[in-house]
Amino acid sequence: MSDVTSGLQERIDADLKQAMRDRNETAKLTLRAVKTAFMQARTSGDAAHEISDAEAMEIVRREAKRRRDAADEFQRVGAADRAEAELAEYAILQNYLPQQLSEAEIEAIASEVIAELNVTSMKQMGQVMQAVLARTGARADGKAVNQVVRRLLTP
């Protein structure tokens, strides 16, 4: 790894070393998976490149989403122990993501967007989703935004 590593990557490296010292297998496996995703991002494309903090944050967000979705699926098929393991990894990854907006905060932003765009039907949900996600960025999960927008647009 070069000297141009981002703060998030350095923090994950340090936390991985600590997890190894503490013999925390869940944290160790989770952080190694994130480091692997960083390496894949660095080497993808035409030429190897360093990833920015924004790219690193997006990778962590994507990995967290994978864990949450897998936990939901395991829960659905009745594999509670596997779901619990995925949720434990998800909780570790949440430590590296920005504080998520509450449902009330998402609702306030969505209501504002709906009023600004003068949206009146579910047919325009895509426009609202795009604008709300642009305003919330990584601070809100797309699934949570979708639920709020759907609720606000349903008569």
Buried (B, 14 or more C-beta within 10 A) or exposed (E): EEEEBBEBBEBBBEBBEEBBEEEBEEBBBBBBBBBEBBEEBBEEEEEEEBBEEEBBBBBBBEBBBBBBEBBEEBBEEEBEEBBEBBBBBBBBBBEBBEEBBEBEBBBEBBBEBBEEEEBEEEEBBEEBBEBBBEBBEBBBBEEBBBEBBBEBBEE
